[in-house]
């Protein structure tokens, strides 16, 4: 890639790290909010739902109306929106403690909108830059998100442990430094042209293509496979290994994110044949979910949770690479549709596992079966939820197998023609 785009790449990386802060800050502060403001678990869970729904809304807006936007201004506005969101999130509860939740909610909506912009626009920016290996550049972009998440989790956990949860506002303000760096890096940079449909009718033509929906379904499964384990692994480590929350976060969320980053970094360095990688990753993730659900020894469960990150590492960025090949004229529209599919999977997967876990834990038959197995009803519910979670990568095996077979078939065509 030409050296003149190096600064632009780092600007994109900074916004991917910002996405890691947006997605993980509120869950890490749940207990702080509950102890300081007496918020219910329903209100706390609503913050995560609002985060994903805001991003999904931005995805859908860009899917249908990307031609209405000035792409360069939209990309460069992302860090400023994030900064405003973090500042409102931190300062409104200080200024109006009686309305703290509304301040937190407003900040969440605003920085989630920035994250939605980033999710839709960063990938096509990187894809539009000249590169000898676009697949590896895409993997590198997404590996930054994973490593950024590791940093956010570790810094936040250690800060709350040593400084105190009552000073969480300063932690939120600290994270404004990341989008601030992005704003500085974007300043004065010229973006490559980004393709968008000329009008809504062009969008409708794309929506008639089966390749579009197959790719969206693929990233839906990838998002569900990744985010279900990402959100449940900390709870598993805390309950199964009886470790304090600080270690549950570090060995749960951070270790998962680290293996996620390792997988994406390796592909960015030496990866090839993305269809085969997707197939093997979905197979490996299925095995990891099953081990976490069925094996009794906690240490194996911990290893399975952590290694899931490695297995699912390319399911999201790899699906983007495949979609660019299958729908080469999709441009920003296709990236927006893929972002919507990924966000939907990231919302549905963890929520479904949560519903299953609660249902089994509270059921009479669950109580009886847990006694027979020598575990608590809650542990049985969690294991059942993990089994349900295994369905996402399992279905993904068949979708990614179709990609792999299609690629092999197309590779043979020139030889047959000769």
N, C-alpha and C positions, 0 to 999 in steps of 0.2 A: 504494500500500500504506500502511496506517495507520502513523503514526510510532511507535506503541507497540511495533511489531514490529522496529524498526530494530536494536536490540541483539541480538535473537534471530537476525536475518539475519547479522549480523557473527559471531555465535557459530558459525553453520553454515559461514560462509566460513573461519573459522579451522580448522575440522576438515577442510575440503577441502584447505587448504594442508598440514595434517598428513598427509593421504593422499599428497600429492606427495612429502613427505619419506620416508614409509614405502616408497613404491614405487621411489624413486631412490637412497636412501642406500647400500644394500648394493652395487649395481652400481658406484657411484662409488668404493667402498672395496675393490673386488676386489683390485687390485694391492697395496694396503696390507696386506690380510689375507694375501695370498700371500707377500709379502716378510717379514712379521713372524712369521707362524705356519706358513709352509710348506704352506698348504692347496692341495689339488689343484683343478683347474678343475671337476671333478665336484662336489666339496663346495661350491665357490663357487656353481655353478649351482643346487645344491640349495636355497640360501637364497632364490633367486627363485621356485623351484617351491613351496617351503613357504609363501612369502608369498601366492602366488595360490591355493594349495590351502586355506589357512586362510580367506582371504576367501570362496572359493567355498563352503566348509563353512558359514560364517555366513550366506551368501545362502540356502542350501538350508534351514537351520534356520528362518529367518524365513519362507521360502516356505510351509512346512507347519505351523509352530507359532507364528506371530506372535500368535495369540490368547492364547497362554500368557504373554506378556510384558506388563509394565507399560511402555507405550511411552515415557512421560515419563522414567521412571527409566533406561530403556535408552539414550535419547538423551543424557541428562546424564551417564551413566557413561563415554561415549566418551573424553573428554579424559583422565580419570584412568587408564584402561587404557593409553592411549598413553604417558602419562608414565612409568608403571611399566615398560612395554616398552622405552622408550628408555634408562631408567636401568640396567636389567638388561643391555641390549645393550652399554652403555658400561662399566659397573663390574665385571661378573662376570669379563671377561677380565683386568682389572687385578688383581682379588683372587685369581683362580685361573688363572694363565697356562697351566698344563698342561692345563686344560680350557677354553681360550679359545673353541674352536668351539662347544662345548655352550652356553656363555653367550650367544654371538652368536645361536645357533639358538633358544634359549629367548626371548630378547628379540624376535627376529623373529616368533615365533609370537604373542606377546602384543600387540605393536603392530600386527601384521597383523589380529588379531581386532578391534581398535579400528577399523581401516580398513574391515573387513567390515561392522561396525555402521554406520559412517558412510556407506558406499556404499548400504546398504539404506534408511537412515532419513532422511538429509538431504534427498533429493529429495521424499519425501512431506511433510516438514515445510514446505519452501518452497512446494510445490504447494497445501498447505492454508491458507496465508496469503492474506488478501484482496489482490487485485491486479487492475489494469485489463488487464494483459497477462501471464498466467501463463507463456506461452512464453518471453518475454524474461527473466523472473525465473529460469526454469530455465537458460537460456543463461548468465545472469550468474553463477549458482552454479558452473557448470562452467568458465566462463572463469577464475574464481578459482583453480581447480585448475591450469590451464595456466600462469598467471602465477606461482603458487606454485612450480611445478616449475622454471620459469626461475630463480627466486630460489634454490632449493635447489641446482640444478646450478652456478650461477655462484659462490655463496658457498662451496660445498664444494670446487669445483675450485681457486679462488683460495686458500682456506685450506690445502689440501693442498700447493699449489705453494709458497706463501710461508712457512708455518709448519712443514710437514713431516708426512709420512704417519704417523710414529710417534706423533703426538699426536692421532690420529683420535678417541680417546675423548671429548675435549673438544668436538669437533664434534658428536658424537652427543648429548652432554648439552646443547649449545646449542639443539638442535632441540626440547627439552622445553618451551622458552619458548612455542612455538606452541600446543600443547594446553593449556598453563597459561593462556594468554590466553583460550582457549575455555572452560575451566572457570569463569573469572571472569565471562565474558560470559553463560554459561548460568545462573549463580547467581541465584535468585530470579525467573527468567523462567517464565511460564506458556505451555505449548505448546498449539497448536490440537489438537482431537481428530483422531486418525488412524484411518481405517477399517481393520479387520482382519476376516477371516472368523471367524464365531462358533465354528467347530469344523472338524476335518479334513475332514468331509464337504463343507463349503463350498468347501474348497480343491479337492477332486476335481471338483466341478461346474465350476469355472473351468478345470481342466486338460482338460476335454472340448471347450473352445471352440477352434476353429481360429485365431481372431484372436490368442489368447494365444501360440500356437506360432509364428505368422508374425512377431509382434513380437519374440519371443525370438530367432528366427533372424536378424531384421534387426539387432538389437543385437550378436549374435554376429559378424556380418560387419563391423559398425562397429567393434567392439572389436579384431577381428583386423586390419582395415585401419589403424587408428590405432597399435596397439602394435607391430605388425611393423616399421613404418618407424621408430617411436620408438626401438626397441631396436637397429635395424641402421644407422641413419643415422650414428652416431658412428664405427662401424667403417668405413663407406664413406668418410667424409671422411678418416680417418687413412690408409687404404690407397690410395685413389684420388688424393688430393692430397698424400700424404706429409707431413702436418702432425703436429706433436707432439701428445701426448694432451690437453694443456690446451686447445689450439685445436680438437682433434677433439670434445671434450666441449662446448665453448662454441658452435662453429659447427655441430655435429651435433645433440646433444640439446637444447641451449638454444635454438638457432635454430628447430628444429622446434616446440618448446614455445611459443616466442614467436608463430609464425604460427598455432598452434593457439589461443592466447589472443586474437590479433587477430580471428580468425574468430568466436569465441564472443562477444567483446566487441561486435563490429559487429552481430551478430544481436540481442544484448541491447539495443542502442541503436535500431536501425532495422529489424530483421528482421520478416518476415511470410511466410506461405505455406510452412510448414515442409516439406511434402511435396515441393515444387519444389526447395527448398534441398537436401534429402537426395538427390534425383535428380541434380542438377547436381554436388553434392559427390562422389558416388560415381563419376560420369563423369570429373571432374577428377582424382580420386585414381588412377583406372585409368591415365589418360594419364601422370601423374607417375611411377608405378611403371614404366611402359614406357620412359619417357625415361631414368630412372635405370639401367634394365637394359640398354638398347640403344644409347644415344648414347655415343660414345667420348670426347667432351670432358669432362674432370672438372668444369669450372665449370658446365656444364649439368646434370650429375648432382647437384651441390651445390644448385643452384636447385630442381631437381625434388624433392629430399629435403625442402628447407625448405618449398616450396609445398604439399607433401602435407599438412603440418600444417594449412594453411588449408582445404584441400579436405575433410579428414576431421573438421574441427572440430565440426560439428553432427551427425555420424552417431550418436554415442552419446547426447548430450542430446536430439537431435531424435527419436530412436527412443523415448525416454521420453515425450516429448510426444505422439507418435502413439499409444503404448500407452494413455495416459490417456484419449484420445478413443475408442479402439476398445474398451477394457474399462473403462468408467467406474466399475464397482463393484469393481474389483480391489484398490484401496487398497494397503496395505503388502505384501500378497501379490504383487501385480503388480510392484511396484518390486523386491521380492526376487527374483522370477523373472527380471526384466530384468537385475538386477545379476549373477545367476548366468550368464546368457547372455553378457553383456559380458566377465566374467572368464574364461569358457571360451574365448571368441574371443581374448582377450588372452594366454592360455596356449598355445593350439593354433597360432595364426598364427606367432609368432616361433620356436616349437619346430620347426614344419614347415619353415620357411625354413632354419633351422640344419641340420636333417637333410639337406635337399637340397644345401645348400652344402658340407657335409662330404663327402657322397657323391660329388658331381661332382668336387670337388677331388682326392679320392683315387682316382678311377677312371682306368683306362688310356685310355679314349676321351676323357675330359676333358683328360688331359695332352696327347694328340695334337691335339685341337681347339684348345686354348689356344695351342699353338705355331703353328698355322696362322693364328690370329687375332692373334698377336703380343702376347698377354697371359699372365699367370701362371695356373696352374691354380686358385689361390685366387681370383683375380679372376673367372675364368669361373664358379666355383662360386657366388660372390656374385651375379653377374649372373643366373645361372639361378635362384637363390633369389629374387631380386627379381621375376623373371617369374612364379614360382609365387605370390609375394605379391600380384601384380596380380589373381589370380583372386578374391580376397576382395571388393575393391570392384567388380570386373566382375560377379560374381553379385549384388552389392548393387544394381547398376543395375536389374536386373529386379525385385527385391523392392520397391525404392523407387518404381519405375515403377508397380507395382500399387497402391501407396499413393496416388500422384498421380492415377492414373486413377479410383480409387475416390472420392477427394475431389471430383474434377470431376463425376463421375456424381451424387453426392449433392447437389452444389451446383445441378445442373440440375433435380432433382426438384421443388422448389417452383415453379419456372417452368413446368414441364410440367403441374403440377396446376392452375395458374391457367388 
